[in-house]
Amino acid sequence: MTSQDDRDGQPRAMDEQLRHALGGDPHEAFDHDALVAGVKQRAARIYRRRAATATVAAVVVVPALAASGWVLGNRMLGDGAHVDVSVATQTAEATPAPGPDDSSAATEVPEEETGSEDSSEQQTEAADTPPWQPTPPPEPVEPDDFAGTPNLVDIPDPRPVDIGLLDRLGAPQSELSSPLLMPLQRFMAAGSGSGGVEPHSGRSWMYFARGNEIDQDSVDIQVTAWDDSSAALAAIRDGGTGLGIVWVDHDNMPSVPEPLPWPGHDDADHLLVGREETYGGSAPHHMAGALVRQGDYLVGVTVTAAPGDGGIQTLDEAVEAAAEIAQKTADNLAWLDPERANG
């Protein structure tokens, strides 16, 4: 994992980190909004590449969009936020018992009239694809071409399709495979020191719609594989104790968020968090993170709701979207990798 610390071991201020990433004078004033808007895509790539190549663990640079104002929301999800998978069933009408003179009782109905063949074919077709991936997910604009630390195992592509937010954002802008990924992008950074438990494999995708505009929605999907994912998620709930990662706020300082309610998933395998951030003089952005344990895997989804872009606007909407995408990604993993995803 990557690290950027001051000499005294404390994380650098965000302004200094951004100047350092761009090769600028750390003492020179600059237009923060213009800088953030102009380097968003480049900074995201720098962040991910550094995360995959650093040899000293400390505190990583949080994404270039982090700026000021940590306000943790503790809001209940609204109606429609429940992401349990429900299976539709069809109830057959009761057939009256034949009477003694009912000659039709012994008459066999031809198989083609019952529709049983069609039903079997439909069930077979449904079983041939993951539950939330009837068609292949879109290829990233910039496929992973970085030869960093290799994964221990091959992670399948479990991204769900037919999700409104993802469809609107289009193909992911980037993809990365590395064991040095954060379980939950933007909410976490590499911890200082060494010896913490880390994932042995990881794969991620980053979605956003337009070049360098600051006010736009975004989605980060992270899939990490662990020797003991249950212990890893328990440690994450405990603030990262014993792991190579820590929770951080918008200033890249250690700060453990309060979990949000997740109706229907109040268990040790699900975790929701959220916060509000302000970039310079812009309206607040709402950021939600969802973690789901699926066998050996942790699925982390971060959704940012930006004002004025015509998409999702509120923390509740961001939380609902993150929860849906994370749960459906985990469901797809269970189908695509039953050996590792169903333990």
Disulfide bonds with the S-S distance in Angstrom:
none
